[in-house]
Amino acid sequence: MTHWQARAAALACCGLGFALATWTLDVRGLWGDEAFSVWASRQPVASLIGGLDAQPPLYHLLLGAGRALWGESVFALRYLSVCCGVLLVAVGARLGHLIGGPPASAFVALSLATSPILLYYAQEARMYALAALLAGGAMLLAAASLRREPRAASGASYVLLSLGALFTHYYAAGVLLVNALALGVAALRSRDGRRMLAWLVGHLIITLVFGAWFLGLQSRYASRAVAARARIVPLFEDIVTNFGVGINGLLFGMRADGSLTVPALALFALGLVGVIGYQRRADAGLILGWVAGALGVVALTAGRSGIVNDFSPRYYLFALLPLALAAAGWIAFISDVMRRAPRSATSHRLLAAAHRLYLPLALVGGIALAPAAVGDFQLFDLSWQKSRYDAMIGVIRARLQAGDGVVLVNSDQFPLLEYYGPLEAPVWIVGNDALSGDPSGVEAELTRFADGKSRVWLVNYGWAMALQPPSVVEQALNRRGVRLYAQGFQDVALALYDLRFTAGDAPPRPEHVRFDGQITLVGVRGRAQQYLPGDVITLDLIWRAERTPRADYTVFMHLRRADDGSQIAALDSPPVNGASPTSRWSPGQIITDTRGVPIPVDAPPGEYHVVIGWYLYPTFERLPIDGQATTEHVVERITILAR
């Protein structure tokens, strides 16, 4: 492969990377961290530099400039990351050419252009693609300086790229430390005073500028993390577990599952061994140093027991470029073996032709691109969504009525609301601190907020979705009204409560319907027999526990046409909106379960049946009615009038 062919291949790979990164760029909505980045990019520059976020400020500053250039659409907000991902392909091609020649250049460029983890972050409005690009640029300049390239960029460019990487993400420090060590050793060996002085001055500037900012403005985040933990370095078992998860994600992408960990570790080891193909031991040592630096700084800090209390494969992103460089060494190794192998005249011609047809590149590329094929297939599965907050906001907008209010549980969703909002209704954001504080204060605030409102939309976001038992806000709404609707949207759950209906005062109609000898319907209280489309059928179902139920069962309540039994509406939920699980019922206990089913606005007039029953989730196995060959009971007969 010639120099010009390598350039053409690198350009083609950049085009491929751009096409893959933009193909589904705006199909998925923003998720929480992306929305925070957008919000942060709108804040004053002084606030960002002053430590508004725990992360360094450069990405948010550049995202603000990108918004001014390209706009506020999801595509535009992620476009900066696309550009960074494509530029990293070009940097990788140049670094591969510098160390391994034209074939290595093509291989590294293709590996990066199709890398599942790089494409993932090239499609996300976060700082990782930018940080990887700046760190890769610093690696390129360090390698050029070590080779004493006559066209190597100035030391000022190296300093700026290194500072840029640090001011984008802290974990760039791993490869930058390897750069500093390699350049320092080379300067000492050269016995060149000017070179040693340049190394000292450049790295002193990096240390002073970044160190002054971090110690002056950001150290509080680190000190809080240290104070909250008994140790800084994660436990050894955490490090080992995280390594497998990280390598799996690095090779197969952020959506890789545990079944791919062993192949990922095998491919990782095989890729590293590829450095044997490089004739210069210094190149092999530098590449291995970059990989060790990128992974080591994460291993020593990130994990459940570390100073960074979580771990993600994205922290390994800085090892992607040097790993591709290491794997590219196999091309030179196979080529050398082919040249040295004894052969006849015929085999010599065949092998020479194969070498001209880039057989080594094809062999190594075929193996190395297998993870890309698996990971990219998962990445471009359009049914997968990280967040559906946009769809949730769309549901509220479509069904919002006068007199509605919206309660947001978990204040971390504020940036998402700011981007996808505003909502034409009063909004109360329940702060995270309030949820862990005095419940009476939250309930009192809810009472003030709900005063004069007919309905309340409840939005549980992120960790708030997993609160067990339900948050104080949800418990209060369960007591105050009827839940008419509930739906999950990936990282957010939405429910609608009608505050106009609670348990009625009229005497209930006696019933005696026993379900599987465990639960008996002893009474029903309705509020009307005739309804209009858009109304809500609200019933008080009065249950008696014959004994403690064997499991937590769910009540279904369906609205069906009387003539053909076709279902037009339904609402399934545990009794009392989940506030009274059946497994906690005592024998003889009476539970009043107020629930409602909204009538669709396009429901045709006619006679309808309200049907109820019980089932076990997630098997949906229904409880039979004692003495009957059925699992459901017609609890109410109503008429829907023409509007």
Protein Blocks (a to p, Z undefined) as FASTA:
>chain_A
ZZklmmmmmmmmmmmmmmmmmmmmmmpccdfklmmmmmmmmpcfklmmnopambdfklmm
mmmmmmmmnojcfklmmmmmmmmmmmmmmmmmmmmmmmnojmlmmmmmmmmmmomklmmm
mmcccfklmmmmmmmmmmmmmmmmmnopakbccfklmmmmmmmmmmmomklmmmmmmmmm
mmmmmmmmnopaklmmmmmmmmmmmmmmmmmmmmmmmmmmmmmmmmmpcbfbdcfklmmm
mmmmmmmmmmnojkbcfklmmmmmmmmmmmmmmmmmpmblklmmmmmmmmmmmmmmmmmm
gcjklmblcdcfklmmmmmmmmmmmmmmmmmmmmmmmmmpgcdfklmmmmmmmmmnommm
mmmmmmmmmmmmmmmmmmmmmkbcfbfklmmmmmmmmmgcehiacddehjklmmmmmmmm
ccdbddddddfklmmmcfklmmmmmmmmmgopabdcdddehjlmmgccddfklmmmmmmm
ccfbdcdehjaccddddfkbccdfbdcddddddehhlaccfbdcdfbfbdcehiacdddd
ddddfbdcfbdcddddddddfklopafbdcdddehhhpacfklpcehiacdddddddddf
klccddddddddddddfklpacddehiacfbdcfbdcddddZZ
